[in-house]
Amino acid sequence: MPSRVTATPPAPPSEAEEHFARKLAFETDCTDVHAAFRSGAVDFVLLDVRGAAAYARAHVPGALSLPHREITAERMMSWPHETVFVVYCAGPHCNGADQAALKIARLGRRAKVMIGGMTGWADEGFAYETGPAVVET
């Protein structure tokens, strides 16, 4: 009798490859974001899409504050159209990053979610910053 793990057989390798490649087109993780900032190879804009108070308490160094409720076509015009956005929220219990990525995509822009959000960042032991919301372009 198979375990609960294998009762539903895993996908064939070719299907798994396609699935995981597509998944990585939508997501990145805290370690990759941290490595990009550490190396100086930052080819994206990191947006903290929580509210201003949450941003002030703690945020990823280098992140700009843009609450997902404030994402508009006019606001996004601050960046060139080809800009890639990486968005994060509080963590796996929060769908603010998904809401932000959806809004950005609906505006014809490219976005990825930093999975884990602030919870993931803290779990990795990475430093964070505090201070009032700063929105720059």
Beta strands, then each sheet from edge to edge (+ up, - down):
strand 1: 27-29
strand 2: 45-48
strand 3: 64-65
strand 4: 84-88
strand 5: 110-115
sheet 1: 1+ 5+ 4+ 2+ 3+
end
